[in-house]
């Protein structure tokens, strides 16, 4: 946890290193750097959003693909039904009766 005294010590060291005259300029440059970083992150996220949007299919394309798939499945089912030939029922023969063994 950062306490008040830790922050005060860091600010004092910065003041000693840069001096009172250069401190406003250093803070101004630091602020510009942070702003440029934020802009860069925003541009990056916009590019990612555009790329994702292009890569994902739209609702209309999904619907079109679904309807064409549905039609092809229906066609295949109807052709399969036509291809199936019903075989006539074959009567099963009764199993042959075993003759009793003759003892000699």
Backbone torsions as a table, in degrees:
resi	resn	phi	psi	omega
1	UNK	NA	135.0	-179.2
2	UNK	-91.4	123.1	-179.2
3	UNK	-96.6	175.2	179.3
4	UNK	-62.0	-39.7	-177.3
5	UNK	-68.6	-34.1	177.2
6	UNK	-64.0	-44.6	179.2
7	UNK	-64.3	-42.3	179.8
8	UNK	-62.6	-39.6	179.5
9	UNK	-65.8	-42.6	179.0
10	UNK	-63.3	-44.5	178.3
11	UNK	-62.3	-38.6	178.7
12	UNK	-65.0	-41.4	178.7
13	UNK	-64.8	-42.2	178.2
14	UNK	-61.8	-41.3	179.4
15	UNK	-63.6	-39.1	179.9
16	UNK	-69.0	-42.5	-176.8
17	UNK	-67.0	-51.3	-173.6
18	UNK	-90.6	-24.2	-179.1
19	UNK	83.9	161.7	-176.4
20	UNK	-69.6	-30.0	-177.8
21	UNK	-73.0	-39.1	-176.4
22	UNK	-89.7	-14.3	-174.8
23	UNK	-59.2	-43.9	178.5
24	UNK	-62.1	-38.5	179.4
25	UNK	-66.1	-41.2	179.3
26	UNK	-63.1	-43.2	179.7
27	UNK	-66.4	-36.7	178.5
28	UNK	-64.1	-46.0	178.7
29	UNK	-63.9	-37.4	178.0
30	UNK	-64.7	-41.5	177.9
31	UNK	-63.2	-41.8	177.5
32	UNK	-62.0	-41.9	179.4
33	UNK	-62.3	-42.1	179.0
34	UNK	-64.7	-41.9	178.9
35	UNK	-63.3	-42.5	178.1
36	UNK	-64.2	-37.5	178.0
37	UNK	-63.2	-44.3	179.2
38	UNK	-62.7	-41.7	178.2
39	UNK	-62.2	-44.2	179.5
40	UNK	-61.0	-40.3	178.6
41	UNK	-66.8	-38.1	178.5
42	UNK	-65.7	-42.6	178.6
43	UNK	-64.2	-39.5	180.0
44	UNK	-63.2	-43.5	-179.1
45	UNK	-68.3	-33.5	176.8
46	UNK	-64.7	-41.6	179.1
47	UNK	-64.1	-40.8	179.7
48	UNK	-64.8	-42.8	179.5
49	UNK	-61.6	-42.8	179.6
50	UNK	-63.2	-43.2	-179.0
51	UNK	-63.6	-43.3	179.8
52	UNK	-65.5	-40.2	-179.8
53	UNK	-62.7	-40.0	179.1
54	UNK	-68.8	-36.0	-175.3
55	UNK	-74.2	-33.8	-177.7
56	UNK	-80.6	140.7	178.1
57	UNK	-74.0	152.8	178.7
58	UNK	-84.1	170.6	-179.0
59	UNK	-63.2	-39.1	-177.3
60	UNK	-66.1	-40.7	179.4
61	UNK	-66.9	-36.8	178.4
62	UNK	-65.3	-42.3	179.3
63	UNK	-64.1	-42.3	179.4
64	UNK	-61.3	-45.3	-179.3
65	UNK	-64.9	-36.7	179.4
66	UNK	-66.8	-42.1	-179.6
67	UNK	-68.4	-39.7	178.2
68	UNK	-66.5	-37.9	177.6
69	UNK	-64.9	-40.0	179.2
70	UNK	-62.7	-42.5	179.2
71	UNK	-64.0	-43.2	-179.3
72	UNK	-66.2	-36.5	177.9
73	UNK	-65.6	-42.2	178.8
74	UNK	-61.7	-42.6	179.0
75	UNK	-61.3	-45.0	-178.6
76	UNK	-65.3	-37.5	179.0
77	UNK	-66.5	-43.4	-179.3
78	UNK	-66.4	-39.8	178.2
79	UNK	-67.1	-35.4	178.5
80	UNK	-68.0	-37.9	178.1
81	UNK	-65.4	-39.2	179.2
82	UNK	-67.8	-34.4	-176.5
83	UNK	-73.8	-25.5	-179.0
84	UNK	-72.5	123.0	179.5
85	UNK	-104.8	128.0	179.6
86	UNK	-78.1	126.1	179.6
87	UNK	-85.8	142.8	177.7
88	UNK	-66.9	149.0	-178.8
89	UNK	-68.8	131.0	-179.9
90	UNK	-103.6	129.0	179.2
91	UNK	-76.5	136.0	179.1
92	UNK	-85.1	136.7	178.1
93	UNK	-79.1	144.1	177.0
94	UNK	-67.8	143.7	-180.0
95	UNK	-64.9	144.7	-178.1
96	UNK	-65.5	138.2	179.3
97	UNK	-78.5	139.6	179.4
98	UNK	-82.1	134.9	177.4
99	UNK	-81.1	140.1	179.7
100	UNK	-67.6	145.0	-179.6
101	UNK	-69.8	134.3	-177.9
102	UNK	-94.5	129.9	179.7
103	UNK	-92.6	137.9	178.8
104	UNK	-105.7	NA	NA
